[in-house]
Amino acid sequence: MLALRSLLVISALDGHALTAAARSAADAVVIDLARPAIVGKRVEARALAVKHAKAIAKTGRPVFARVADTRSHEMEADLDALVGEWLTALVLSGTEVPQDARDADVQIRKREMRLGLTPGGIRLIPEIDSAEGLSALPRILDAVDRHAAVALSAEGLRVDLRLGERASALYDHAMADIAIHADTARLPWVLTLDAHRPEWAALPTRAHDFGAAGVALHHETATRGMNALFTPDPTEVAIARVMMTEWEQVRASGTWTGVVAGEVVEAPTTDRIVDRRTVRRARALIALADAVEHRERVR
């Protein structure tokens, strides 16, 4: 599992910001080849993207690339430039239908094989930025086994549905949908904030309330705050670890249900049922906490 508390998104044309990103506090740096400013400058953008992706990866920071959607006829050239041992994940902009994920998966796999990389090693993050994509999300997630997470673009949704400043209920609805479908697929999800809007000030906290793993943003100044907001609660992690120990004892005894009752120092009054469903969630929380801990160590 990847630590996704803060994803710093930087235009592939912004050489200064990409140089500074080698010291970013973000959990990952996303080099953006899909924003409108790239159109007409793709050759330059791809060359800069490769140069900085290699440099950032050498610092131990995960490098993601946000590439053009499959309908743009630019995705394959983006992949030709960015796929390499330095790339951790690919954010597929404008994902609307299952075939988008399938096409991206096939093209990534071709390049992995050509370069001698581990098949499936470069993960895929479909970015949902439309009502159509939101509606098709369950089928998109079923389409391939390369998914690492799901991203919901607030700006894309605003433009697609022509939302005004008082559309907070619809953002909540979209986040709830993403949360349910991502959890069903056993995947984390992140909220992408593409612009500064006063009405979006509370969206990161709302996303946290809906179970998001983090936020993708465009300014380094916000990364530490997002890291603090989305770091797993230490008490919940401690409880999860005790639950896993209890589960091993439960299964060794030939039963399927147990209870953690007052055994966690951090939460001595907490009682938790231990069964297959709660253990699945405990295992996911531990994996996330371990990913965050690893990220902090190599920062």
C-alpha positions in Angstrom: 0.0 0.0 0.0 1.1 3.6 -0.7 1.1 6.5 1.7 -1.3 9.0 0.0 -1.9 11.7 2.7 -0.6 14.4 0.5 0.1 14.3 -3.3 1.9 17.4 -4.6 0.7 17.9 -8.2 3.1 20.0 -10.4 2.9 20.9 -14.1 5.4 19.1 -16.2 6.4 22.6 -17.6 7.2 24.1 -14.1 10.9 23.3 -13.9 11.5 25.4 -10.8 8.7 23.7 -8.8 9.8 20.3 -10.0 13.4 21.0 -8.8 12.0 22.0 -5.4 9.8 18.9 -5.3 12.9 16.8 -4.6 12.6 18.2 -1.0 8.8 18.0 -0.7 7.1 16.9 2.4 4.4 15.3 0.3 3.9 11.5 0.3 4.3 11.6 -3.5 5.0 14.0 -6.3 2.6 14.0 -9.3 4.1 15.3 -12.5 1.1 16.6 -14.5 1.1 16.1 -18.3 -2.7 16.4 -18.6 -3.4 20.1 -17.7 -4.6 22.4 -20.5 -1.3 24.5 -20.4 0.5 21.4 -21.7 -1.3 21.4 -25.0 1.0 22.6 -27.8 4.0 22.1 -25.6 4.0 18.3 -25.1 7.4 17.6 -26.4 9.0 20.1 -24.0 6.8 18.9 -21.2 7.6 15.3 -21.6 11.4 16.0 -21.7 11.2 18.0 -18.5 9.0 15.4 -16.9 11.5 12.6 -17.5 14.4 14.7 -16.3 12.7 15.6 -13.0 11.1 12.3 -12.4 14.5 10.6 -12.4 15.9 13.3 -10.0 13.0 13.2 -7.6 12.9 9.4 -7.5 16.6 9.3 -6.5 15.6 11.1 -3.3 13.3 8.2 -2.3 10.1 10.2 -3.0 7.5 8.2 -5.0 6.9 9.8 -8.4 3.5 9.6 -10.0 2.6 10.9 -13.5 -0.8 12.3 -14.5 -1.3 11.6 -18.2 -3.7 12.6 -20.9 -6.9 10.7 -21.1 -7.4 7.8 -23.6 -9.5 9.9 -26.0 -6.8 12.6 -26.4 -4.5 10.3 -28.6 -1.6 11.6 -26.4 -1.6 8.9 -23.6 0.7 6.5 -25.4 3.3 9.2 -26.1 3.0 10.3 -22.4 3.7 6.7 -21.4 6.6 6.3 -23.8 8.2 9.2 -22.0 7.4 8.5 -18.4 7.3 4.7 -17.9 10.5 3.6 -16.3 11.9 2.3 -13.0 11.5 5.8 -11.5 7.7 5.7 -11.9 5.6 4.4 -9.0 2.0 5.1 -10.3 0.1 6.5 -13.2 -2.9 8.9 -12.6 -5.2 8.5 -15.6 -7.1 11.7 -16.1 -10.7 11.8 -17.4 -11.5 8.1 -16.7 -15.1 7.6 -17.7 -15.6 4.0 -18.7 -14.0 0.6 -18.0 -12.3 0.5 -21.4 -10.2 3.6 -20.3 -8.6 1.5 -17.5 -8.2 -1.5 -19.8 -6.5 0.6 -22.5 -4.1 2.2 -20.0 -3.3 -1.2 -18.4 -2.4 -2.8 -21.8 -0.2 0.2 -22.8 1.6 0.2 -19.4 2.2 -3.5 -19.5 3.7 -3.3 -23.0 6.2 -0.8 -21.8 6.9 -2.7 -18.6 7.7 -5.8 -20.7 9.8 -3.8 -23.2 11.9 -2.3 -20.4 12.2 -5.5 -18.3 10.2 -4.0 -15.4 8.0 -6.1 -13.1 4.6 -6.6 -14.8 2.0 -4.7 -12.7 4.7 -2.8 -10.8 3.5 0.6 -12.0 0.2 1.1 -10.3 -2.9 2.8 -11.8 -5.0 5.5 -10.2 -8.2 6.3 -12.2 -9.1 10.0 -11.8 -12.9 10.5 -11.8 -13.9 13.9 -12.9 -17.4 13.5 -14.3 -20.9 12.2 -13.5 -20.3 9.5 -16.2 -17.1 8.3 -14.5 -18.7 8.3 -11.1 -21.6 6.2 -12.3 -19.2 3.7 -14.0 -16.7 3.5 -11.1 -17.6 0.0 -9.9 -17.1 -1.4 -13.4 -13.9 0.7 -13.9 -12.5 -0.9 -10.7 -13.4 -4.4 -11.8 -11.8 -3.9 -15.3 -8.1 -4.4 -14.3 -6.1 -5.5 -11.3 -3.5 -2.7 -11.5 -5.5 -0.1 -9.4 -3.7 1.3 -6.4 -6.3 3.9 -5.4 -9.1 6.1 -6.8 -8.9 9.9 -7.2 -11.9 12.2 -7.3 -11.4 15.6 -9.0 -13.4 18.4 -7.4 -12.7 20.7 -10.2 -13.6 18.2 -12.9 -16.9 17.5 -11.1 -17.6 21.2 -10.8 -17.1 21.8 -14.5 -18.9 18.7 -15.7 -22.0 19.4 -13.6 -21.8 23.2 -13.7 -21.8 23.5 -10.0 -22.1 26.7 -8.1 -20.7 27.8 -4.8 -23.4 26.2 -2.7 -23.1 22.7 -4.1 -21.5 21.2 -1.0 -24.2 18.5 -0.8 -23.3 17.2 -4.3 -19.6 17.0 -3.4 -20.6 15.1 -0.3 -22.7 12.8 -2.4 -19.8 12.2 -4.8 -17.4 11.5 -2.0 -19.8 9.1 -0.4 -20.1 7.2 -3.7 -16.3 7.1 -4.1 -15.9 5.9 -0.5 -18.3 3.1 -0.9 -17.1 1.8 -4.2 -13.4 2.1 -3.3 -13.9 0.3 0.0 -15.8 -2.5 -1.8 -12.8 -2.8 -4.1 -10.4 -2.7 -1.1 -8.8 0.5 -2.4 -8.0 3.8 -0.8 -9.2 7.0 -2.4 -8.0 10.6 -2.5 -9.6 14.0 -3.2 -8.0 16.2 -5.9 -8.2 19.9 -5.4 -7.3 21.5 -8.7 -7.9 25.1 -7.8 -8.3 27.5 -4.8 -11.9 28.1 -4.1 -13.3 29.5 -0.9 -16.2 27.1 -0.9 -13.7 24.2 -0.9 -11.9 25.2 2.3 -13.7 22.4 4.3 -13.4 19.7 1.6 -10.2 18.1 2.9 -11.8 17.7 6.4 -15.0 16.4 4.8 -13.0 13.9 2.7 -11.3 12.7 5.9 -14.7 12.2 7.4 -15.7 10.1 4.4 -12.6 7.9 4.9 -10.3 9.4 2.3 -6.6 8.5 2.5 -5.5 12.0 1.5 -5.6 15.0 -0.8 -3.9 15.9 -4.0 -3.0 19.6 -4.1 -0.9 22.1 -5.9 1.0 23.9 -3.2 3.8 22.6 -0.9 2.6 24.9 2.0 -0.4 22.6 2.6 1.3 19.3 2.5 2.3 19.1 6.2 -1.2 20.0 7.3 -2.7 17.2 5.1 -0.1 14.8 6.4 -1.2 15.5 10.0 -4.9 15.3 9.1 -4.7 12.0 7.3 -2.1 10.2 9.5 -4.0 7.1 11.0 -5.0 7.6 14.6 -2.3 5.8 16.8 -5.0 4.4 19.1 -6.9 2.9 16.3 -3.7 1.4 14.9 -2.8 -0.1 18.3 -6.3 -1.6 18.6 -6.0 -3.0 15.1 -2.7 -4.7 16.0 -4.2 -6.3 19.1 -7.2 -7.5 17.0 -4.8 -9.2 14.6 -3.1 -11.0 17.5 -6.5 -12.0 18.8 -7.5 -13.3 15.4 -4.5 -15.6 15.2 -5.6 -17.1 18.6 -9.2 -17.4 17.5 -8.3 -19.2 14.3 -5.8 -21.5 16.2 -8.7 -22.5 18.5 -10.9 -23.4 15.5 -13.4 -20.6 16.0 -14.4 -17.6 13.9 -15.2 -14.9 16.4 -13.4 -13.3 19.4 -13.4 -10.1 21.4 -10.7 -7.5 22.3 -11.8 -6.2 25.7 -9.8 -3.8 27.6 -6.5 -5.1 26.3 -5.2 -2.0 24.6 -3.3 0.4 26.8 -4.2 3.4 24.7 -8.0 2.5 25.0 -8.5 0.3 28.0 -12.3 0.5 27.9 -12.6 -0.4 24.2 -14.3 -3.7 23.3 -14.1 -4.8 19.7 -15.6 -7.9 18.0 -12.9 -9.8 16.1 -14.2 -11.6 13.0 -13.3 -11.8 9.3 -14.9 -8.4 8.5 -13.3 -6.5 11.3 -9.9 -8.2 10.7 -10.0 -7.1 7.1 -10.4 -3.5 8.1 -7.7 -3.9 10.8 -5.3 -5.3 8.3 -5.9 -2.4 5.9 -5.4 0.1 8.6 -2.1 -1.5 9.7 -0.9 -1.6 6.1 -1.7 2.1 5.8 0.0 3.0 9.1 3.1 1.0 8.0 3.2 2.8 4.7 3.1 6.1 6.4 5.8 5.1 8.9 8.0 4.0 6.0 7.4 7.2 4.2 8.4 9.2 7.3 11.6 7.2 7.7 12.8 7.9 4.1 11.8 11.5 4.0 
